[in-house]
Amino acid sequence: MASQSQGIQQLLQAEKRAAEKVSEARKRENVRLKQAKEEAQAEIEQYRLQREKEFKAKEAAALGSHGSCSTEVEKETQEKMTILQAYFQQN
């Protein structure tokens, strides 16, 4: 009887140790998941900032060329106006 009781105690202790190990493993897993999530968020933010920077550079280049085009059009218009005024004054 004593050996049965002792065997049961050993089984209960083994079960308790196993439950503790499982609990610790779950805690470690949760910590790793949280860390991975934070790293992913940081990577996403870095990627977003990079893409935004690239977009702003392309936007500035496009608007810059648009600005130079409008300046060129204004210059040509002014030249044509000057020519037309000269013709008008001649007649």
PyMOL Python script that loads the backbone (N, CA, C, O; Angstrom):
from pymol import cmd

cmd.read_pdbstr("""\
ATOM      1  N   MET A   1       0.807  -1.197   0.000  1.00  0.00           N
ATOM      2  CA  MET A   1       0.000   0.000   0.000  1.00  0.00           C
ATOM      3  C   MET A   1       0.846   1.254   0.000  1.00  0.00           C
ATOM      4  O   MET A   1       0.555   2.228  -0.695  1.00  0.00           O
ATOM      5  N   ALA A   2       1.900   1.206   0.797  1.00  0.00           N
ATOM      6  CA  ALA A   2       2.770   2.370   0.901  1.00  0.00           C
ATOM      7  C   ALA A   2       3.436   2.651  -0.435  1.00  0.00           C
ATOM      8  O   ALA A   2       3.632   3.807  -0.811  1.00  0.00           O
ATOM      9  N   SER A   3       3.784   1.579  -1.153  1.00  0.00           N
ATOM     10  CA  SER A   3       4.436   1.778  -2.449  1.00  0.00           C
ATOM     11  C   SER A   3       3.456   2.351  -3.466  1.00  0.00           C
ATOM     12  O   SER A   3       3.853   3.116  -4.344  1.00  0.00           O
ATOM     13  N   GLN A   4       2.158   1.980  -3.353  1.00  0.00           N
ATOM     14  CA  GLN A   4       1.148   2.539  -4.245  1.00  0.00           C
ATOM     15  C   GLN A   4       0.967   4.027  -3.960  1.00  0.00           C
ATOM     16  O   GLN A   4       0.876   4.841  -4.879  1.00  0.00           O
ATOM     17  N   SER A   5       0.917   4.368  -2.675  1.00  0.00           N
ATOM     18  CA  SER A   5       0.763   5.765  -2.282  1.00  0.00           C
ATOM     19  C   SER A   5       1.965   6.579  -2.743  1.00  0.00           C
ATOM     20  O   SER A   5       1.836   7.709  -3.215  1.00  0.00           O
ATOM     21  N   GLN A   6       3.130   5.974  -2.593  1.00  0.00           N
ATOM     22  CA  GLN A   6       4.347   6.655  -3.014  1.00  0.00           C
ATOM     23  C   GLN A   6       4.361   6.814  -4.540  1.00  0.00           C
ATOM     24  O   GLN A   6       4.794   7.849  -5.045  1.00  0.00           O
ATOM     25  N   GLY A   7       3.908   5.831  -5.254  1.00  0.00           N
ATOM     26  CA  GLY A   7       3.834   5.893  -6.721  1.00  0.00           C
ATOM     27  C   GLY A   7       2.861   6.968  -7.175  1.00  0.00           C
ATOM     28  O   GLY A   7       3.122   7.690  -8.137  1.00  0.00           O
ATOM     29  N   ILE A   8       1.723   7.069  -6.466  1.00  0.00           N
ATOM     30  CA  ILE A   8       0.728   8.093  -6.798  1.00  0.00           C
ATOM     31  C   ILE A   8       1.316   9.477  -6.559  1.00  0.00           C
ATOM     32  O   ILE A   8       1.127  10.385  -7.368  1.00  0.00           O
ATOM     33  N   GLN A   9       2.033   9.638  -5.438  1.00  0.00           N
ATOM     34  CA  GLN A   9       2.663  10.922  -5.125  1.00  0.00           C
ATOM     35  C   GLN A   9       3.671  11.304  -6.220  1.00  0.00           C
ATOM     36  O   GLN A   9       3.741  12.459  -6.639  1.00  0.00           O
ATOM     37  N   GLN A  10       4.430  10.331  -6.665  1.00  0.00           N
ATOM     38  CA  GLN A  10       5.409  10.598  -7.724  1.00  0.00           C
ATOM     39  C   GLN A  10       4.714  11.021  -9.018  1.00  0.00           C
ATOM     40  O   GLN A  10       5.167  11.929  -9.715  1.00  0.00           O
ATOM     41  N   LEU A  11       3.611  10.346  -9.322  1.00  0.00           N
ATOM     42  CA  LEU A  11       2.854  10.711 -10.517  1.00  0.00           C
ATOM     43  C   LEU A  11       2.280  12.121 -10.405  1.00  0.00           C
ATOM     44  O   LEU A  11       2.320  12.892 -11.363  1.00  0.00           O
ATOM     45  N   LEU A  12       1.746  12.454  -9.227  1.00  0.00           N
ATOM     46  CA  LEU A  12       1.195  13.793  -9.011  1.00  0.00           C
ATOM     47  C   LEU A  12       2.287  14.860  -9.138  1.00  0.00           C
ATOM     48  O   LEU A  12       2.070  15.917  -9.731  1.00  0.00           O
ATOM     49  N   GLN A  13       3.458  14.567  -8.575  1.00  0.00           N
ATOM     50  CA  GLN A  13       4.564  15.516  -8.667  1.00  0.00           C
ATOM     51  C   GLN A  13       5.032  15.665 -10.122  1.00  0.00           C
ATOM     52  O   GLN A  13       5.331  16.769 -10.578  1.00  0.00           O
ATOM     53  N   ALA A  14       5.090  14.563 -10.824  1.00  0.00           N
ATOM     54  CA  ALA A  14       5.494  14.605 -12.233  1.00  0.00           C
ATOM     55  C   ALA A  14       4.480  15.396 -13.055  1.00  0.00           C
ATOM     56  O   ALA A  14       4.847  16.164 -13.944  1.00  0.00           O
ATOM     57  N   GLU A  15       3.207  15.198 -12.746  1.00  0.00           N
ATOM     58  CA  GLU A  15       2.147  15.931 -13.437  1.00  0.00           C
ATOM     59  C   GLU A  15       2.257  17.424 -13.153  1.00  0.00           C
ATOM     60  O   GLU A  15       2.076  18.250 -14.049  1.00  0.00           O
ATOM     61  N   LYS A  16       2.553  17.764 -11.902  1.00  0.00           N
ATOM     62  CA  LYS A  16       2.693  19.167 -11.512  1.00  0.00           C
ATOM     63  C   LYS A  16       3.883  19.803 -12.244  1.00  0.00           C
ATOM     64  O   LYS A  16       3.773  20.922 -12.744  1.00  0.00           O
ATOM     65  N   ARG A  17       5.017  19.094 -12.310  1.00  0.00           N
ATOM     66  CA  ARG A  17       6.196  19.604 -13.018  1.00  0.00           C
ATOM     67  C   ARG A  17       5.895  19.785 -14.508  1.00  0.00           C
ATOM     68  O   ARG A  17       6.314  20.765 -15.123  1.00  0.00           O
ATOM     69  N   ALA A  18       5.173  18.836 -15.066  1.00  0.00           N
ATOM     70  CA  ALA A  18       4.818  18.927 -16.487  1.00  0.00           C
ATOM     71  C   ALA A  18       3.919  20.140 -16.738  1.00  0.00           C
ATOM     72  O   ALA A  18       4.093  20.857 -17.723  1.00  0.00           O
ATOM     73  N   ALA A  19       2.957  20.363 -15.839  1.00  0.00           N
ATOM     74  CA  ALA A  19       2.066  21.514 -15.978  1.00  0.00           C
ATOM     75  C   ALA A  19       2.854  22.820 -15.870  1.00  0.00           C
ATOM     76  O   ALA A  19       2.572  23.774 -16.595  1.00  0.00           O
ATOM     77  N   GLU A  20       3.839  22.867 -14.970  1.00  0.00           N
ATOM     78  CA  GLU A  20       4.669  24.062 -14.821  1.00  0.00           C
ATOM     79  C   GLU A  20       5.497  24.305 -16.080  1.00  0.00           C
ATOM     80  O   GLU A  20       5.641  25.443 -16.529  1.00  0.00           O
ATOM     81  N   LYS A  21       6.039  23.227 -16.645  1.00  0.00           N
ATOM     82  CA  LYS A  21       6.832  23.364 -17.871  1.00  0.00           C
ATOM     83  C   LYS A  21       5.966  23.870 -19.024  1.00  0.00           C
ATOM     84  O   LYS A  21       6.393  24.716 -19.810  1.00  0.00           O
ATOM     85  N   VAL A  22       4.749  23.343 -19.114  1.00  0.00           N
ATOM     86  CA  VAL A  22       3.833  23.783 -20.167  1.00  0.00           C
ATOM     87  C   VAL A  22       3.500  25.258 -19.975  1.00  0.00           C
ATOM     88  O   VAL A  22       3.472  26.026 -20.936  1.00  0.00           O
ATOM     89  N   SER A  23       3.247  25.649 -18.723  1.00  0.00           N
ATOM     90  CA  SER A  23       2.935  27.044 -18.421  1.00  0.00           C
ATOM     91  C   SER A  23       4.103  27.960 -18.786  1.00  0.00           C
ATOM     92  O   SER A  23       3.901  29.019 -19.380  1.00  0.00           O
ATOM     93  N   GLU A  24       5.311  27.558 -18.437  1.00  0.00           N
ATOM     94  CA  GLU A  24       6.497  28.348 -18.772  1.00  0.00           C
ATOM     95  C   GLU A  24       6.688  28.442 -20.285  1.00  0.00           C
ATOM     96  O   GLU A  24       7.056  29.494 -20.809  1.00  0.00           O
ATOM     97  N   ALA A  25       6.437  27.346 -20.971  1.00  0.00           N
ATOM     98  CA  ALA A  25       6.575  27.344 -22.433  1.00  0.00           C
ATOM     99  C   ALA A  25       5.568  28.301 -23.064  1.00  0.00           C
ATOM    100  O   ALA A  25       5.894  29.014 -24.013  1.00  0.00           O
ATOM    101  N   ARG A  26       4.356  28.316 -22.541  1.00  0.00           N
ATOM    102  CA  ARG A  26       3.334  29.237 -23.062  1.00  0.00           C
ATOM    103  C   ARG A  26       3.733  30.687 -22.813  1.00  0.00           C
ATOM    104  O   ARG A  26       3.547  31.549 -23.671  1.00  0.00           O
ATOM    105  N   LYS A  27       4.286  30.947 -21.627  1.00  0.00           N
ATOM    106  CA  LYS A  27       4.738  32.313 -21.325  1.00  0.00           C
ATOM    107  C   LYS A  27       5.848  32.736 -22.286  1.00  0.00           C
ATOM    108  O   LYS A  27       5.833  33.852 -22.806  1.00  0.00           O
ATOM    109  N   ARG A  28       6.812  31.841 -22.519  1.00  0.00           N
ATOM    110  CA  ARG A  28       7.901  32.157 -23.449  1.00  0.00           C
ATOM    111  C   ARG A  28       7.361  32.395 -24.860  1.00  0.00           C
ATOM    112  O   ARG A  28       7.807  33.294 -25.574  1.00  0.00           O
ATOM    113  N   GLU A  29       6.390  31.566 -25.238  1.00  0.00           N
ATOM    114  CA  GLU A  29       5.794  31.721 -26.563  1.00  0.00           C
ATOM    115  C   GLU A  29       5.094  33.072 -26.679  1.00  0.00           C
ATOM    116  O   GLU A  29       5.224  33.751 -27.698  1.00  0.00           O
ATOM    117  N   ASN A  30       4.356  33.465 -25.647  1.00  0.00           N
ATOM    118  CA  ASN A  30       3.679  34.760 -25.660  1.00  0.00           C
ATOM    119  C   ASN A  30       4.679  35.904 -25.755  1.00  0.00           C
ATOM    120  O   ASN A  30       4.457  36.878 -26.474  1.00  0.00           O
ATOM    121  N   VAL A  31       5.788  35.777 -25.017  1.00  0.00           N
ATOM    122  CA  VAL A  31       6.823  36.811 -25.072  1.00  0.00           C
ATOM    123  C   VAL A  31       7.408  36.887 -26.482  1.00  0.00           C
ATOM    124  O   VAL A  31       7.601  37.979 -27.017  1.00  0.00           O
ATOM    125  N   ARG A  32       7.689  35.730 -27.086  1.00  0.00           N
ATOM    126  CA  ARG A  32       8.244  35.709 -28.450  1.00  0.00           C
ATOM    127  C   ARG A  32       7.253  36.291 -29.454  1.00  0.00           C
ATOM    128  O   ARG A  32       7.641  37.031 -30.358  1.00  0.00           O
ATOM    129  N   LEU A  33       5.976  35.956 -29.294  1.00  0.00           N
ATOM    130  CA  LEU A  33       4.964  36.495 -30.206  1.00  0.00           C
ATOM    131  C   LEU A  33       4.869  38.012 -30.080  1.00  0.00           C
ATOM    132  O   LEU A  33       4.770  38.722 -31.080  1.00  0.00           O
ATOM    133  N   LYS A  34       4.900  38.496 -28.853  1.00  0.00           N
ATOM    134  CA  LYS A  34       4.834  39.941 -28.629  1.00  0.00           C
ATOM    135  C   LYS A  34       6.052  40.626 -29.246  1.00  0.00           C
ATOM    136  O   LYS A  34       5.926  41.671 -29.884  1.00  0.00           O
ATOM    137  N   GLN A  35       7.223  40.037 -29.053  1.00  0.00           N
ATOM    138  CA  GLN A  35       8.453  40.596 -29.608  1.00  0.00           C
ATOM    139  C   GLN A  35       8.399  40.589 -31.142  1.00  0.00           C
ATOM    140  O   GLN A  35       8.782  41.568 -31.783  1.00  0.00           O
ATOM    141  N   ALA A  36       7.928  39.497 -31.719  1.00  0.00           N
ATOM    142  CA  ALA A  36       7.826  39.402 -33.177  1.00  0.00           C
ATOM    143  C   ALA A  36       6.847  40.441 -33.716  1.00  0.00           C
ATOM    144  O   ALA A  36       7.083  41.045 -34.762  1.00  0.00           O
ATOM    145  N   LYS A  37       5.757  40.641 -32.999  1.00  0.00           N
ATOM    146  CA  LYS A  37       4.766  41.628 -33.415  1.00  0.00           C
ATOM    147  C   LYS A  37       5.361  43.033 -33.382  1.00  0.00           C
ATOM    148  O   LYS A  37       5.146  43.824 -34.301  1.00  0.00           O
ATOM    149  N   GLU A  38       6.109  43.342 -32.324  1.00  0.00           N
ATOM    150  CA  GLU A  38       6.739  44.656 -32.215  1.00  0.00           C
ATOM    151  C   GLU A  38       7.771  44.855 -33.325  1.00  0.00           C
ATOM    152  O   GLU A  38       7.859  45.934 -33.911  1.00  0.00           O
ATOM    153  N   GLU A  39       8.548  43.815 -33.610  1.00  0.00           N
ATOM    154  CA  GLU A  39       9.538  43.905 -34.687  1.00  0.00           C
ATOM    155  C   GLU A  39       8.851  44.103 -36.036  1.00  0.00           C
ATOM    156  O   GLU A  39       9.318  44.878 -36.872  1.00  0.00           O
ATOM    157  N   ALA A  40       7.749  43.401 -36.240  1.00  0.00           N
ATOM    158  CA  ALA A  40       7.011  43.540 -37.497  1.00  0.00           C
ATOM    159  C   ALA A  40       6.454  44.953 -37.633  1.00  0.00           C
ATOM    160  O   ALA A  40       6.513  45.542 -38.712  1.00  0.00           O
ATOM    161  N   GLN A  41       5.915  45.498 -36.545  1.00  0.00           N
ATOM    162  CA  GLN A  41       5.385  46.864 -36.581  1.00  0.00           C
ATOM    163  C   GLN A  41       6.489  47.860 -36.907  1.00  0.00           C
ATOM    164  O   GLN A  41       6.283  48.784 -37.694  1.00  0.00           O
ATOM    165  N   ALA A  42       7.659  47.676 -36.303  1.00  0.00           N
ATOM    166  CA  ALA A  42       8.788  48.570 -36.572  1.00  0.00           C
ATOM    167  C   ALA A  42       9.209  48.465 -38.037  1.00  0.00           C
ATOM    168  O   ALA A  42       9.504  49.475 -38.677  1.00  0.00           O
ATOM    169  N   GLU A  43       9.234  47.249 -38.559  1.00  0.00           N
ATOM    170  CA  GLU A  43       9.609  47.045 -39.958  1.00  0.00           C
ATOM    171  C   GLU A  43       8.578  47.671 -40.890  1.00  0.00           C
ATOM    172  O   GLU A  43       8.936  48.271 -41.903  1.00  0.00           O
ATOM    173  N   ILE A  44       7.311  47.532 -40.551  1.00  0.00           N
ATOM    174  CA  ILE A  44       6.243  48.133 -41.354  1.00  0.00           C
ATOM    175  C   ILE A  44       6.381  49.650 -41.353  1.00  0.00           C
ATOM    176  O   ILE A  44       6.265  50.289 -42.399  1.00  0.00           O
ATOM    177  N   GLU A  45       6.624  50.220 -40.190  1.00  0.00           N
ATOM    178  CA  GLU A  45       6.772  51.672 -40.082  1.00  0.00           C
ATOM    179  C   GLU A  45       7.972  52.153 -40.894  1.00  0.00           C
ATOM    180  O   GLU A  45       7.894  53.178 -41.571  1.00  0.00           O
ATOM    181  N   GLN A  46       9.069  51.423 -40.826  1.00  0.00           N
ATOM    182  CA  GLN A  46      10.266  51.783 -41.590  1.00  0.00           C
ATOM    183  C   GLN A  46       9.973  51.713 -43.094  1.00  0.00           C
ATOM    184  O   GLN A  46      10.380  52.598 -43.846  1.00  0.00           O
ATOM    185  N   TYR A  47       9.283  50.683 -43.524  1.00  0.00           N
ATOM    186  CA  TYR A  47       8.928  50.532 -44.936  1.00  0.00           C
ATOM    187  C   TYR A  47       8.003  51.664 -45.378  1.00  0.00           C
ATOM    188  O   TYR A  47       8.167  52.228 -46.460  1.00  0.00           O
ATOM    189  N   ARG A  48       7.026  51.990 -44.524  1.00  0.00           N
ATOM    190  CA  ARG A  48       6.086  53.067 -44.847  1.00  0.00           C
ATOM    191  C   ARG A  48       6.827  54.393 -45.012  1.00  0.00           C
ATOM    192  O   ARG A  48       6.565  55.139 -45.956  1.00  0.00           O
ATOM    193  N   LEU A  49       7.747  54.684 -44.099  1.00  0.00           N
ATOM    194  CA  LEU A  49       8.511  55.925 -44.184  1.00  0.00           C
ATOM    195  C   LEU A  49       9.371  55.960 -45.448  1.00  0.00           C
ATOM    196  O   LEU A  49       9.492  57.000 -46.095  1.00  0.00           O
ATOM    197  N   GLN A  50       9.960  54.825 -45.790  1.00  0.00           N
ATOM    198  CA  GLN A  50      10.781  54.748 -47.000  1.00  0.00           C
ATOM    199  C   GLN A  50       9.930  55.015 -48.240  1.00  0.00           C
ATOM    200  O   GLN A  50      10.315  55.799 -49.108  1.00  0.00           O
ATOM    201  N   ARG A  51       8.782  54.365 -48.315  1.00  0.00           N
ATOM    202  CA  ARG A  51       7.899  54.547 -49.477  1.00  0.00           C
ATOM    203  C   ARG A  51       7.382  55.986 -49.542  1.00  0.00           C
ATOM    204  O   ARG A  51       7.271  56.557 -50.627  1.00  0.00           O
ATOM    205  N   GLU A  52       7.068  56.565 -48.395  1.00  0.00           N
ATOM    206  CA  GLU A  52       6.596  57.946 -48.359  1.00  0.00           C
ATOM    207  C   GLU A  52       7.689  58.894 -48.852  1.00  0.00           C
ATOM    208  O   GLU A  52       7.414  59.840 -49.590  1.00  0.00           O
ATOM    209  N   LYS A  53       8.925  58.635 -48.440  1.00  0.00           N
ATOM    210  CA  LYS A  53      10.057  59.455 -48.880  1.00  0.00           C
ATOM    211  C   LYS A  53      10.222  59.350 -50.395  1.00  0.00           C
ATOM    212  O   LYS A  53      10.415  60.360 -51.072  1.00  0.00           O
ATOM    213  N   GLU A  54      10.145  58.121 -50.928  1.00  0.00           N
ATOM    214  CA  GLU A  54      10.248  57.924 -52.371  1.00  0.00           C
ATOM    215  C   GLU A  54       9.115  58.637 -53.102  1.00  0.00           C
ATOM    216  O   GLU A  54       9.332  59.250 -54.147  1.00  0.00           O
ATOM    217  N   PHE A  55       7.910  58.556 -52.550  1.00  0.00           N
ATOM    218  CA  PHE A  55       6.758  59.211 -53.166  1.00  0.00           C
ATOM    219  C   PHE A  55       6.956  60.717 -53.202  1.00  0.00           C
ATOM    220  O   PHE A  55       6.713  61.356 -54.226  1.00  0.00           O
ATOM    221  N   LYS A  56       7.398  61.284 -52.083  1.00  0.00           N
ATOM    222  CA  LYS A  56       7.602  62.731 -52.026  1.00  0.00           C
ATOM    223  C   LYS A  56       8.686  63.173 -53.006  1.00  0.00           C
ATOM    224  O   LYS A  56       8.580  64.240 -53.610  1.00  0.00           O
ATOM    225  N   ALA A  57       9.726  62.358 -53.165  1.00  0.00           N
ATOM    226  CA  ALA A  57      10.777  62.692 -54.125  1.00  0.00           C
ATOM    227  C   ALA A  57      10.220  62.683 -55.551  1.00  0.00           C
ATOM    228  O   ALA A  57      10.505  63.586 -56.337  1.00  0.00           O
ATOM    229  N   LYS A  58       9.427  61.661 -55.880  1.00  0.00           N
ATOM    230  CA  LYS A  58       8.831  61.594 -57.215  1.00  0.00           C
ATOM    231  C   LYS A  58       7.834  62.729 -57.419  1.00  0.00           C
ATOM    232  O   LYS A  58       7.763  63.322 -58.495  1.00  0.00           O
ATOM    233  N   GLU A  59       7.070  63.020 -56.379  1.00  0.00           N
ATOM    234  CA  GLU A  59       6.095  64.105 -56.459  1.00  0.00           C
ATOM    235  C   GLU A  59       6.800  65.438 -56.689  1.00  0.00           C
ATOM    236  O   GLU A  59       6.368  66.239 -57.518  1.00  0.00           O
ATOM    237  N   ALA A  60       7.885  65.674 -55.954  1.00  0.00           N
ATOM    238  CA  ALA A  60       8.635  66.912 -56.118  1.00  0.00           C
ATOM    239  C   ALA A  60       9.222  67.002 -57.523  1.00  0.00           C
ATOM    240  O   ALA A  60       9.224  68.071 -58.132  1.00  0.00           O
ATOM    241  N   ALA A  61       9.718  65.881 -58.033  1.00  0.00           N
ATOM    242  CA  ALA A  61      10.268  65.873 -59.386  1.00  0.00           C
ATOM    243  C   ALA A  61       9.175  66.165 -60.410  1.00  0.00           C
ATOM    244  O   ALA A  61       9.388  66.925 -61.355  1.00  0.00           O
ATOM    245  N   ALA A  62       8.011  65.562 -60.220  1.00  0.00           N
ATOM    246  CA  ALA A  62       6.906  65.768 -61.158  1.00  0.00           C
ATOM    247  C   ALA A  62       6.399  67.202 -61.079  1.00  0.00           C
ATOM    248  O   ALA A  62       6.160  67.832 -62.110  1.00  0.00           O
ATOM    249  N   LEU A  63       6.236  67.715 -59.884  1.00  0.00           N
ATOM    250  CA  LEU A  63       5.754  69.084 -59.728  1.00  0.00           C
ATOM    251  C   LEU A  63       6.808  70.081 -60.180  1.00  0.00           C
ATOM    252  O   LEU A  63       6.487  71.142 -60.715  1.00  0.00           O
ATOM    253  N   GLY A  64       8.057  69.732 -59.963  1.00  0.00           N
ATOM    254  CA  GLY A  64       9.136  70.608 -60.410  1.00  0.00           C
ATOM    255  C   GLY A  64       9.141  70.723 -61.922  1.00  0.00           C
ATOM    256  O   GLY A  64       9.292  71.819 -62.461  1.00  0.00           O
ATOM    257  N   SER A  65       8.979  69.612 -62.604  1.00  0.00           N
ATOM    258  CA  SER A  65       8.941  69.651 -64.067  1.00  0.00           C
ATOM    259  C   SER A  65       7.678  70.352 -64.535  1.00  0.00           C
ATOM    260  O   SER A  65       7.699  71.041 -65.555  1.00  0.00           O
ATOM    261  N   HIS A  66       6.600  70.193 -63.825  1.00  0.00           N
ATOM    262  CA  HIS A  66       5.355  70.880 -64.167  1.00  0.00           C
ATOM    263  C   HIS A  66       5.537  72.379 -63.985  1.00  0.00           C
ATOM    264  O   HIS A  66       5.077  73.172 -64.806  1.00  0.00           O
ATOM    265  N   GLY A  67       6.204  72.758 -62.919  1.00  0.00           N
ATOM    266  CA  GLY A  67       6.458  74.178 -62.665  1.00  0.00           C
ATOM    267  C   GLY A  67       7.323  74.779 -63.750  1.00  0.00           C
ATOM    268  O   GLY A  67       7.070  75.903 -64.182  1.00  0.00           O
ATOM    269  N   SER A  68       8.335  74.064 -64.203  1.00  0.00           N
ATOM    270  CA  SER A  68       9.197  74.580 -65.267  1.00  0.00           C
ATOM    271  C   SER A  68       8.434  74.639 -66.584  1.00  0.00           C
ATOM    272  O   SER A  68       8.683  75.526 -67.401  1.00  0.00           O
ATOM    273  N   CYS A  69       7.513  73.711 -66.801  1.00  0.00           N
ATOM    274  CA  CYS A  69       6.695  73.733 -68.016  1.00  0.00           C
ATOM    275  C   CYS A  69       5.798  74.960 -68.026  1.00  0.00           C
ATOM    276  O   CYS A  69       5.682  75.638 -69.047  1.00  0.00           O
ATOM    277  N   SER A  70       5.169  75.247 -66.905  1.00  0.00           N
ATOM    278  CA  SER A  70       4.285  76.408 -66.857  1.00  0.00           C
ATOM    279  C   SER A  70       5.083  77.692 -67.013  1.00  0.00           C
ATOM    280  O   SER A  70       4.603  78.645 -67.626  1.00  0.00           O
ATOM    281  N   THR A  71       6.290  77.733 -66.470  1.00  0.00           N
ATOM    282  CA  THR A  71       7.150  78.903 -66.640  1.00  0.00           C
ATOM    283  C   THR A  71       7.520  79.060 -68.109  1.00  0.00           C
ATOM    284  O   THR A  71       7.537  80.172 -68.638  1.00  0.00           O
ATOM    285  N   GLU A  72       7.812  77.956 -68.757  1.00  0.00           N
ATOM    286  CA  GLU A  72       8.155  77.982 -70.180  1.00  0.00           C
ATOM    287  C   GLU A  72       6.968  78.448 -71.015  1.00  0.00           C
ATOM    288  O   GLU A  72       7.138  79.233 -71.948  1.00  0.00           O
ATOM    289  N   VAL A  73       5.778  77.975 -70.691  1.00  0.00           N
ATOM    290  CA  VAL A  73       4.571  78.378 -71.413  1.00  0.00           C
ATOM    291  C   VAL A  73       4.324  79.867 -71.214  1.00  0.00           C
ATOM    292  O   VAL A  73       3.991  80.573 -72.165  1.00  0.00           O
ATOM    293  N   GLU A  74       4.483  80.341 -70.001  1.00  0.00           N
ATOM    294  CA  GLU A  74       4.292  81.772 -69.737  1.00  0.00           C
ATOM    295  C   GLU A  74       5.290  82.615 -70.531  1.00  0.00           C
ATOM    296  O   GLU A  74       4.939  83.669 -71.061  1.00  0.00           O
ATOM    297  N   LYS A  75       6.522  82.147 -70.608  1.00  0.00           N
ATOM    298  CA  LYS A  75       7.557  82.864 -71.349  1.00  0.00           C
ATOM    299  C   LYS A  75       7.198  82.932 -72.831  1.00  0.00           C
ATOM    300  O   LYS A  75       7.297  83.991 -73.450  1.00  0.00           O
ATOM    301  N   GLU A  76       6.779  81.797 -73.400  1.00  0.00           N
ATOM    302  CA  GLU A  76       6.387  81.762 -74.810  1.00  0.00           C
ATOM    303  C   GLU A  76       5.180  82.656 -75.058  1.00  0.00           C
ATOM    304  O   GLU A  76       5.123  83.357 -76.068  1.00  0.00           O
ATOM    305  N   THR A  77       4.227  82.636 -74.156  1.00  0.00           N
ATOM    306  CA  THR A  77       3.036  83.470 -74.285  1.00  0.00           C
ATOM    307  C   THR A  77       3.419  84.944 -74.277  1.00  0.00           C
ATOM    308  O   THR A  77       2.918  85.725 -75.086  1.00  0.00           O
ATOM    309  N   GLN A  78       4.285  85.314 -73.387  1.00  0.00           N
ATOM    310  CA  GLN A  78       4.722  86.704 -73.296  1.00  0.00           C
ATOM    311  C   GLN A  78       5.439  87.135 -74.579  1.00  0.00           C
ATOM    312  O   GLN A  78       5.237  88.247 -75.066  1.00  0.00           O
ATOM    313  N   GLU A  79       6.273  86.248 -75.120  1.00  0.00           N
ATOM    314  CA  GLU A  79       6.969  86.556 -76.375  1.00  0.00           C
ATOM    315  C   GLU A  79       5.975  86.747 -77.516  1.00  0.00           C
ATOM    316  O   GLU A  79       6.116  87.671 -78.317  1.00  0.00           O
ATOM    317  N   LYS A  80       4.972  85.878 -77.590  1.00  0.00           N
ATOM    318  CA  LYS A  80       3.959  85.994 -78.644  1.00  0.00           C
ATOM    319  C   LYS A  80       3.140  87.265 -78.472  1.00  0.00           C
ATOM    320  O   LYS A  80       2.781  87.919 -79.451  1.00  0.00           O
ATOM    321  N   MET A  81       2.845  87.610 -77.222  1.00  0.00           N
ATOM    322  CA  MET A  81       2.098  88.852 -76.961  1.00  0.00           C
ATOM    323  C   MET A  81       2.905  90.064 -77.424  1.00  0.00           C
ATOM    324  O   MET A  81       2.352  91.004 -77.995  1.00  0.00           O
ATOM    325  N   THR A  82       4.195  90.040 -77.179  1.00  0.00           N
ATOM    326  CA  THR A  82       5.063  91.141 -77.594  1.00  0.00           C
ATOM    327  C   THR A  82       5.079  91.257 -79.114  1.00  0.00           C
ATOM    328  O   THR A  82       5.010  92.360 -79.656  1.00  0.00           O
ATOM    329  N   ILE A  83       5.171  90.119 -79.804  1.00  0.00           N
ATOM    330  CA  ILE A  83       5.160  90.118 -81.267  1.00  0.00           C
ATOM    331  C   ILE A  83       3.828  90.647 -81.787  1.00  0.00           C
ATOM    332  O   ILE A  83       3.801  91.463 -82.708  1.00  0.00           O
ATOM    333  N   LEU A  84       2.719  90.187 -81.202  1.00  0.00           N
ATOM    334  CA  LEU A  84       1.396  90.644 -81.638  1.00  0.00           C
ATOM    335  C   LEU A  84       1.226  92.142 -81.402  1.00  0.00           C
ATOM    336  O   LEU A  84       0.658  92.839 -82.243  1.00  0.00           O
ATOM    337  N   GLN A  85       1.704  92.636 -80.286  1.00  0.00           N
ATOM    338  CA  GLN A  85       1.602  94.073 -80.009  1.00  0.00           C
ATOM    339  C   GLN A  85       2.433  94.873 -81.017  1.00  0.00           C
ATOM    340  O   GLN A  85       2.034  95.955 -81.449  1.00  0.00           O
ATOM    341  N   ALA A  86       3.577  94.329 -81.378  1.00  0.00           N
ATOM    342  CA  ALA A  86       4.414  95.009 -82.377  1.00  0.00           C
ATOM    343  C   ALA A  86       3.689  95.059 -83.721  1.00  0.00           C
ATOM    344  O   ALA A  86       3.701  96.098 -84.380  1.00  0.00           O
ATOM    345  N   TYR A  87       3.056  93.956 -84.143  1.00  0.00           N
ATOM    346  CA  TYR A  87       2.289  93.944 -85.392  1.00  0.00           C
ATOM    347  C   TYR A  87       1.121  94.923 -85.311  1.00  0.00           C
ATOM    348  O   TYR A  87       0.828  95.626 -86.279  1.00  0.00           O
ATOM    349  N   PHE A  88       0.468  94.968 -84.182  1.00  0.00           N
ATOM    350  CA  PHE A  88      -0.685  95.852 -84.000  1.00  0.00           C
ATOM    351  C   PHE A  88      -0.255  97.311 -84.123  1.00  0.00           C
ATOM    352  O   PHE A  88      -0.950  98.114 -84.746  1.00  0.00           O
ATOM    353  N   GLN A  89       0.865  97.649 -83.544  1.00  0.00           N
ATOM    354  CA  GLN A  89       1.341  99.032 -83.594  1.00  0.00           C
ATOM    355  C   GLN A  89       1.798  99.406 -85.002  1.00  0.00           C
ATOM    356  O   GLN A  89       1.721 100.573 -85.386  1.00  0.00           O
ATOM    357  N   GLN A  90       2.263  98.448 -85.758  1.00  0.00           N
ATOM    358  CA  GLN A  90       2.686  98.727 -87.127  1.00  0.00           C
ATOM    359  C   GLN A  90       1.490  99.034 -88.016  1.00  0.00           C
ATOM    360  O   GLN A  90       1.608  99.819 -88.956  1.00  0.00           O
ATOM    361  N   ASN A  91       0.352  98.434 -87.738  1.00  0.00           N
ATOM    362  CA  ASN A  91      -0.830  98.636 -88.580  1.00  0.00           C
ATOM    363  C   ASN A  91      -1.583  99.774 -88.035  1.00  0.00           C
ATOM    364  O   ASN A  91      -2.626 100.141 -88.576  1.00  0.00           O
TER     365      ASN A  91
END
""", "prot")
cmd.dss("prot")
cmd.show_as("cartoon", "prot")
cmd.util.cbc("prot")
cmd.orient("prot")
